[in-house]
Amino acid sequence: QVRLVESGGGQVQAGGSLNLSCSADGRTSRIDTMGWFRQPPGEERRLVSSITRIQGNTGNTYYADSVKGRFTISRDNAKNTVTLQMNNLKPEDTAIYYCAWGLGIRLSVKDVVSWGQGTQVTVSS
């Protein structure tokens, strides 16, 4: 069982920046993927960004089209942490952001094994 603990989030004006961090506690895997999903009010949860670890090395990253060029994901494999740096935030980025962990190299909703508790990000215009 992998437990995910998130930190960061909050409220910011459009154009501002926020940083989300997630720490994985428990038995992870030599091949796994961590990432961030978000869920705006009344909408379904969607993948924002993910990053893969293969045999101890960072592998592929994924970004949703809506955040490309603005968000950057990174992970510290030794500490089992993943960070999402969010720049040039827009009101449409407002949502609850969930850290997620899964086995393998894919991270759709169906692939997620563990979820974080969620953290609110609010961007005002």
Disulfide bonds with the S-S distance in Angstrom:
Cys22-Cys99 2.04
